[in-house]
Amino acid sequence: MLRVASLLPIFALLARAAEEAEAHAEPSIVYKWINFGILAAALIYLVSKFLVPVLKARSTSIEKDLAESKATVVAAEAKVSALTAKLGNFDAEIREIRERSLAERDAEGKRIAEQTLRMLAKVSALRETEIGHLTNVAQFQLRSFAAAKAIEIAEARLAGQTDAGTQSSLVQAFIADMKQQEAR
């Protein structure tokens, strides 16, 4: 408000100069220069008071935006270079993972093969043991059967060849023989 009030005398002078210029058909060159000076001074004053601060604020805002843009560009370039480095190492990492997995697969295959061989050896040993046991059982059963048949045959022969007195004496001889073996 105060600034506008300080401009009023200048506008009054301008108005008076304009009235005098109208009164005279041809104003003098001095009035023209005075009029030009007043207009130039008013324009310089208005530009310096109102336009310069706006332009300075705009300039600082633009400089700030430029600095932020440069920082953003630098950060983006850093990210791009980091990603490029990662992509460069990506093939090597894939190759390393593939080699490691192949080595693990081979080691696992060897371990399974060894475990299978151990299991087959155990099964073979168990089979041999079981066959041995079954053979022993079969031999025992065969001996028992042969002994039973021999006794049957012997009984049949003895029954046909001996009488009751002979059988009694054989039993007595067997009991005496058992007592001698027991005494030992």
C-alpha positions as CSV (number, residue, x, y, z in Angstrom):
1,M,0.0,0.0,0.0
2,L,2.8,2.3,0.9
3,R,4.5,1.7,-2.3
4,V,1.5,2.6,-4.3
5,A,1.0,5.8,-2.3
6,S,4.6,6.8,-3.0
7,L,3.9,6.3,-6.7
8,L,1.0,8.8,-6.7
9,P,3.1,11.9,-7.0
10,I,4.9,10.4,-9.9
11,F,1.6,9.6,-11.6
12,A,0.4,13.1,-10.9
13,L,3.4,14.6,-12.6
14,L,2.9,12.3,-15.5
15,A,-0.7,13.3,-15.8
16,R,0.2,17.0,-15.6
17,A,2.9,16.5,-18.3
18,A,0.3,14.8,-20.4
19,E,-2.1,17.7,-20.0
20,E,0.5,20.2,-20.9
21,A,1.5,18.1,-23.9
22,E,-2.1,18.2,-25.1
23,A,-2.2,21.9,-24.6
24,H,0.8,22.4,-26.7
25,A,0.5,21.0,-30.1
26,E,4.1,20.1,-30.2
27,P,5.7,19.4,-26.9
28,S,9.3,20.4,-26.5
29,I,12.0,17.9,-26.5
30,V,12.8,18.5,-22.9
31,Y,9.3,17.4,-21.9
32,K,9.7,14.3,-24.0
33,W,12.9,13.5,-22.2
34,I,11.4,14.2,-18.8
35,N,8.4,12.1,-19.7
36,F,10.7,9.3,-20.9
37,G,12.9,9.5,-17.8
38,I,9.8,9.4,-15.5
39,L,8.5,6.4,-17.3
40,A,11.9,4.7,-17.4
41,A,12.3,5.4,-13.6
42,A,8.9,4.0,-12.9
43,L,9.5,0.9,-14.9
44,I,12.9,0.4,-13.3
45,Y,11.4,0.9,-9.8
46,L,8.5,-1.6,-10.6
47,V,10.9,-4.1,-12.1
48,S,13.3,-3.9,-9.2
49,K,10.6,-4.0,-6.5
50,F,8.3,-6.7,-7.9
51,L,9.8,-8.5,-10.8
52,V,13.4,-9.0,-9.5
53,P,12.4,-10.9,-6.3
54,V,10.0,-13.1,-8.3
55,L,12.7,-13.8,-10.8
56,K,15.3,-14.5,-8.0
57,A,12.9,-16.9,-6.3
58,R,12.2,-18.6,-9.6
59,S,15.9,-18.8,-10.3
60,T,16.7,-20.4,-6.9
61,S,13.8,-22.8,-7.4
62,I,15.1,-23.8,-10.8
63,E,18.7,-24.2,-9.4
64,K,17.3,-26.3,-6.6
65,D,15.4,-28.5,-9.0
66,L,18.5,-28.8,-11.2
67,A,20.5,-29.9,-8.2
68,E,17.9,-32.5,-7.2
69,S,17.8,-33.7,-10.8
70,K,21.5,-34.1,-10.9
71,A,21.4,-36.0,-7.6
72,T,18.7,-38.2,-9.0
73,V,20.7,-38.8,-12.1
74,V,23.8,-39.7,-10.1
75,A,21.7,-42.1,-7.9
76,A,20.1,-43.7,-11.0
77,E,23.5,-44.1,-12.7
78,A,24.8,-45.8,-9.5
79,K,21.9,-48.2,-9.5
80,V,22.4,-48.9,-13.2
81,S,26.1,-49.6,-12.7
82,A,25.2,-51.9,-9.7
83,L,22.6,-53.7,-11.7
84,T,25.0,-54.0,-14.6
85,A,27.6,-55.5,-12.3
86,K,25.1,-58.0,-10.9
87,L,24.0,-59.0,-14.4
88,G,27.6,-59.4,-15.3
89,N,28.1,-61.8,-12.4
90,F,24.7,-63.5,-13.0
91,D,26.1,-65.9,-15.6
92,A,29.0,-66.8,-13.4
93,E,26.6,-67.4,-10.4
94,I,24.4,-69.6,-12.5
95,R,27.4,-71.6,-13.8
96,E,28.6,-72.0,-10.2
97,I,25.2,-73.1,-8.9
98,R,24.9,-75.6,-11.8
99,E,28.4,-77.0,-11.1
100,R,27.7,-77.3,-7.4
101,S,24.3,-79.1,-8.0
102,L,26.0,-81.5,-10.5
103,A,28.7,-82.3,-7.9
104,E,26.0,-82.8,-5.2
105,R,24.1,-85.0,-7.6
106,D,27.2,-87.1,-8.4
107,A,28.0,-87.4,-4.6
108,E,24.5,-88.4,-3.8
109,G,24.5,-91.0,-6.6
110,K,27.8,-92.5,-5.3
111,R,26.4,-92.5,-1.7
112,I,23.2,-94.2,-2.9
113,A,25.2,-96.8,-4.9
114,E,27.4,-97.5,-1.9
115,Q,24.4,-97.8,0.4
116,T,22.7,-100.1,-2.1
117,L,25.9,-102.3,-2.3
118,R,26.0,-102.5,1.6
119,M,22.3,-103.4,1.7
120,L,22.8,-106.1,-1.0
121,A,25.7,-107.5,1.0
122,K,23.6,-107.6,4.1
123,V,20.7,-109.3,2.3
124,S,23.2,-111.8,0.8
125,A,24.7,-112.5,4.2
126,L,21.2,-112.9,5.7
127,R,20.2,-115.1,2.8
128,E,23.3,-117.3,3.3
129,T,22.6,-117.4,7.1
130,E,19.0,-118.4,6.5
131,I,19.9,-121.0,3.9
132,G,22.4,-122.4,6.4
133,H,19.8,-122.5,9.2
134,L,17.2,-124.1,6.8
135,T,19.8,-126.6,5.7
136,N,20.6,-127.5,9.3
137,V,16.9,-127.8,10.2
138,A,16.3,-130.0,7.1
139,Q,19.3,-132.2,8.0
140,F,18.0,-132.5,11.6
141,Q,14.5,-133.4,10.4
142,L,16.0,-135.9,7.9
143,R,18.1,-137.5,10.7
144,S,15.1,-137.6,13.0
145,F,13.0,-139.2,10.2
146,A,15.8,-141.7,9.4
147,A,16.2,-142.5,13.1
148,A,12.4,-143.0,13.5
149,K,12.3,-145.2,10.5
150,A,15.3,-147.2,11.6
151,I,13.7,-147.7,15.0
152,E,10.4,-148.8,13.3
153,I,12.3,-151.2,11.1
154,A,14.4,-152.5,14.1
155,E,11.2,-152.9,16.2
156,A,9.6,-154.8,13.4
157,R,12.6,-157.1,13.0
158,L,13.0,-157.5,16.7
159,A,9.3,-158.2,17.1
160,G,9.5,-160.9,14.5
161,Q,12.8,-162.4,15.7
162,T,12.4,-162.1,19.5
163,D,10.0,-163.2,22.0
164,A,8.9,-161.5,25.3
165,G,11.8,-162.8,27.3
166,T,14.5,-161.6,24.9
167,Q,12.9,-158.2,24.8
168,S,12.9,-158.0,28.5
169,S,16.6,-158.9,28.7
170,L,17.4,-156.3,26.0
171,V,15.5,-153.6,28.0
172,Q,17.4,-154.6,31.1
173,A,20.8,-154.4,29.3
174,F,19.8,-150.9,28.0
175,I,18.9,-149.7,31.5
176,A,22.2,-151.0,32.9
177,D,24.1,-149.4,30.1
178,M,22.4,-146.0,30.9
179,K,23.3,-146.3,34.5
180,Q,27.0,-146.8,33.7
181,Q,27.0,-143.8,31.4
182,E,25.3,-141.8,34.1
183,A,27.9,-142.8,36.7
184,R,30.7,-141.5,34.6
